[in-house]
Amino acid sequence: MKVSFHGHAAVIIETADKKIIIDPFINGNSLSDLKVDDLKVDNIILTHGHGDHLGDTVEIAKRNDALVIAPNELAVYLGWQGINAHPMHIGGARQFDFGKVKFTQAFHGSSVIDENNKQIVYTGMPAGVLISNEGKTVYHAGDTALFSDMKLIGELNNIDLALLPIGDNFTMGPEDAVLAAKWLNAKTVVPIHFDTFPVIKQDGQRFISSLSEHGINGKILTPGETIEL
């Protein structure tokens, strides 16, 4: 299984014959190395409905006839737009042709903001997600604060790679993310959701150094860089 980072929280997972993108925020993402018109994927997984995670889902899904897997209310919202969406919810797991998906809790919000009409559309609970395939497990925490059940997630799952937000302000910051990494006991930790905007600017290398002090293997992935599990 190959995992590549594409700026902010956008991540692509490649199995033997499938390609899955998580939170495909591309247009408007100054750190992205991707182009929507060139992207070929089989599935899209969404953690929540905020614009910097829902991103270009509708266009990508329609171009690729891709199945979108998302928390229930967000899946229904996308279904109304003609998207093939599979609804799930926190604690639920399902086996797909590319592997097993299980949604975990995340402490955040989830909505689509219509600025023109000054309306906020609620899109259900935010989530993290565990993806397992070929004997490997990736945990994408989504946007979240630190929460103590990360200990349980770590105890119940043999996590090979944890993708953790460190931007602060909207999510946990570097200090809390180090504690999350300790609880999750992942073999490798990659920071996400930082540096995209001034308000979430962070020193990623300092975070990696902090992980190292606790004996945790951390790695910064530049946009487009791949790690093989």
N, C-alpha and C positions, 0 to 999 in steps of 0.2 A: 504494500500500500504506500502510495506517495502522497505527500501533503505539501501544497505550496501556498504561500501567503501573497496577497495581492492588495495590501494597503487597508488600513482601518480594521475591519473585522471580516473582510472577504477572504475566504479560504477555499481552495479546490482540493478535493480528495479524488485520487485516481486508483481504482482497483484494477484487476486484470483486464476487465472489459467495459468498465463504466466510469463516467466522470460526473462528480457531484460538486456543486458549488454551494457554499454556505454564505448567507447574507451578502448578495451580490451588489454592493454599492460601488458603482464604477463611474458613471457620469456624475461629476461634481466632487469626486474623490481625487484630490490633488496627488495622492500617493499611488494611485492605481496604475498598473502597467498594462491593463487589459483594455480592449475595445469591444463594446457590446456587439457590433456587427460581425466580429471575427470569432466570438465565443461559441464553442460547441460543447454542450453539456447534456447529460441524460436526465439529471434530477437537480432540483433546487431545494435546499433546506433553509427554513427561516426560523430565527429565534424569537423575533417580535416584529411589530409593525412600524417602528420608527423609520423615517426616511433614509437614514444612513445605514439601514440594515435591509429593509424592503428594497430600497434602491431601484435597480433596473429589472426587477423580477418579471414584471408583466411582459416587457419586450423580449427578454431572454426566453421566457417560457413559450411565448407564441412562436418565436423564430425557430426554436428547437423542438417544439412539441414535447416539452419537458414536464414531468410530473413535479408539482410543488408540494412539499411536505411541511406542514406548519401547524401551530396551535389552532384549535378548532375555529375560533371566531375569525382569525386572520385567513384561514383556509376558505371559510364561507365568503368573506369579503372578496377574495380573489376569484372564487367561483362565479360570483356575480359579474365579473369582468371577462368571463369566458375562459378562465384558466382551469386546467385540470389539476385540482388540488386535493390532497389527501389530508383530512383532519386528524390530529392527535391531541393528546393533552399530557400534562405533567404526571409522571409516574407510569405512563403507558409506553409499551414497547411493541414494535412490529418488525417482522422480517420482510425486507424488500429484496429484489433481485441483486442488489449491490451489497447487501449486508443488513445488519440489525440496527434499528434506530430506537433510541429511548430518550424521551424528554425529561429533563430534570427541572427543579424549581430554579428561579432566578429572582432576585429582588430588584425590581426596576419598574418601568411603565411599558405600555404598548398601545400605540395609537397611530392613526394616519391624520395628519394635520392639513386641513384645507384652508390655507391662508387667504385665498380670494374671498371665500364665504365666511371666514372666521368661525370654522367649525372643526371640532375634534371628534373623529370617529374611533370609538373604542375597539381595539382588536384583540381583546382577551388577555390572558396572563402571559407575561414574558417567560422565556425558558432558556435553559442551557440544553445541550444535546450530546448524547453519547452515540458514536457510530462505531460499530464493530464489524470487522471483516478480516478474513485470512489470519485469524488468531491475534489480531491487533485491535486496540481500542483507542479512539481519539475522543477527547472531551473538549468541546467548544462551549465555554461558560456563558456565551452571549454577553449582554450588558447586565452586570449584577454588582451588588454590594457583597461584602464578605458575609457569609452565613455559616453557622456552626455545622449544618448538615453536610457541608463539604467533607467533613471527616467521614461521614457515612458513605458518601459517594466514593471516597477513596478506599474505604474498607470493603465495599461490595464489588468494586470493579478494579481490574488490573489495567491501569491506564498507562498506555505507552507515551502518549503526547497530550499535554493539557495546554490549551490556548486560553490565556487569561487576560482580561482587560486591566490596564494599569493607568489609564488616563486621569483618574480622579475626577472630581467635579460631578460627572454623571454616573460614574461607576466607582468601584474600589480603586484606590491609588496603589502605588508600588509597595508600601509597607503592608497593607492588608493583603495584597496579592502574594507577598512572600509567605504570609501565614497560610493563605489558601493553598499554596504550593506544598507546604509542609503537610497539611491535612490530606491533600489528594494523593500524595506519594506517587506522583507520575514519574516515569523514567526521564522524560524531558519536558521542559516548560518553555513555551514561546509566548512572549508578550504581544498583545494586540490592543486595538482601540486606544492608540496614543499618537501624538504628533500630527494628526490630520488637521486639527484646528488649533489655534493659539491656546484656547482654554484647556486643552488636554495635552499640552506639550510636556514631555517627560524625558528624563535621561535614561534611555533604555539600557545602556551599558552599566549604569549604576545598579539598576534592578538585577541584571545578570550577576553582578558582583555580589549583591546581597544574597542571591540564591546560593551562590558558591560558598559563602560563609556558613551556610547551613547544610552543605554537602549535597545540594540539589543541582542537577545539570540543567542549565538554561541556555537558550540560544536565540539571538535576534535574527529573524529572517527579513531580508530586504525584499521589496515587492518583486515577485517573480521567482524568488528563491524556493527551492524544493528540499524537503527532508524526506528520506526514505525510512520506513519503519520495518 
